[in-house]
């Protein structure tokens, strides 16, 4: 669970970089064919939403080290990420397909 959480953190970091510094693609850790898909996902989210989700994953990753049930902890985090509307309650929920 910790490894999966770390991978999601890396993906949201990539989204954060794309959103905040689109000309700095050299800072992004992904395969070359993934970059366009990440740009498409980034376009559907605000920077505030990306930061909010990244923060939630960071907190989850910290809790995973102390949790007796890592699976439940990570599943709760995923549900929060999928249902949370981010910092702005009126922002439309993004589609990740």
C-alpha positions as CSV (number, residue, x, y, z in Angstrom):
1,X,0.0,0.0,0.0
2,X,2.8,2.4,0.8
3,X,4.4,1.9,-2.6
4,X,1.2,2.5,-4.4
5,X,0.6,5.6,-2.4
6,X,4.1,6.8,-3.2
7,X,3.4,6.2,-6.9
8,X,0.3,8.3,-6.7
9,X,2.2,11.0,-5.0
10,X,4.7,11.0,-7.9
11,X,1.9,11.3,-10.4
12,X,0.2,14.2,-8.6
13,X,3.7,15.8,-8.3
14,X,3.9,15.5,-12.1
15,X,0.5,17.1,-12.5
16,X,1.6,19.9,-10.1
17,X,4.7,20.6,-12.2
18,X,2.7,20.6,-15.5
19,X,0.1,23.0,-14.0
20,X,2.5,25.4,-12.4
21,X,5.5,25.3,-14.8
22,X,4.3,23.8,-18.1
23,X,7.6,24.7,-19.8
24,X,9.7,22.6,-17.3
25,X,8.8,19.1,-18.6
26,X,12.3,18.0,-17.8
27,X,11.3,17.9,-14.2
28,X,8.5,15.4,-14.8
29,X,9.2,11.8,-14.0
30,X,7.3,9.7,-16.6
31,X,7.7,7.7,-19.7
32,X,7.7,9.9,-22.9
33,X,4.4,8.5,-24.1
34,X,2.7,9.4,-20.7
35,X,3.4,13.1,-20.9
36,X,0.5,13.9,-23.1
37,X,-1.9,12.0,-20.9
38,X,-0.6,13.8,-17.9
39,X,-1.1,17.1,-19.6
40,X,-4.7,16.2,-20.5
41,X,-5.4,15.2,-16.8
42,X,-3.8,18.4,-15.6
43,X,-6.0,20.5,-17.8
44,X,-9.1,19.1,-16.1
45,X,-7.9,20.1,-12.6
46,X,-7.1,23.4,-10.9
47,X,-3.7,23.8,-9.2
48,X,-5.6,24.0,-5.9
49,X,-7.3,20.6,-6.5
50,X,-4.0,19.1,-7.4
51,X,-2.3,20.5,-4.3
52,X,-5.2,19.4,-2.1
53,X,-5.1,15.8,-3.4
54,X,-1.3,15.7,-3.2
55,X,-1.5,16.9,0.5
56,X,-4.1,14.2,1.2
57,X,-1.8,11.5,-0.3
58,X,1.2,12.8,1.7
59,X,-0.8,12.7,4.9
60,X,-2.0,9.2,4.0
61,X,1.5,8.0,3.4
62,X,2.6,9.3,6.8
63,X,-0.4,7.5,8.5
64,X,0.5,4.2,6.6
65,X,3.7,3.9,8.6
66,X,1.7,3.8,11.9
67,X,-1.5,2.1,10.7
68,X,-2.5,-1.4,11.8
69,X,-4.6,-1.8,8.7
70,X,-2.7,-0.3,5.8
71,X,-5.3,-1.5,3.3
72,X,-8.2,0.3,5.1
73,X,-6.1,3.4,5.6
74,X,-5.2,3.6,1.9
75,X,-8.8,2.7,0.7
76,X,-10.1,5.6,2.9
77,X,-7.6,7.9,1.3
78,X,-8.6,6.9,-2.2
79,X,-12.3,7.4,-1.4
80,X,-11.6,10.8,0.0
81,X,-9.6,11.7,-3.1
82,X,-12.4,10.6,-5.4
83,X,-15.1,12.3,-3.6
84,X,-13.4,15.5,-2.4
85,X,-14.0,18.5,-4.5
86,X,-10.8,20.2,-3.5
87,X,-10.3,23.5,-1.9
88,X,-13.2,25.1,-3.9
89,X,-16.4,23.5,-3.0
90,X,-18.1,24.8,-6.1
91,X,-15.4,23.4,-8.5
92,X,-16.7,20.6,-10.8
93,X,-15.4,17.1,-10.1
94,X,-12.8,16.0,-12.5
95,X,-12.9,12.9,-14.7
96,X,-9.7,10.8,-14.7
97,X,-10.3,8.7,-17.8
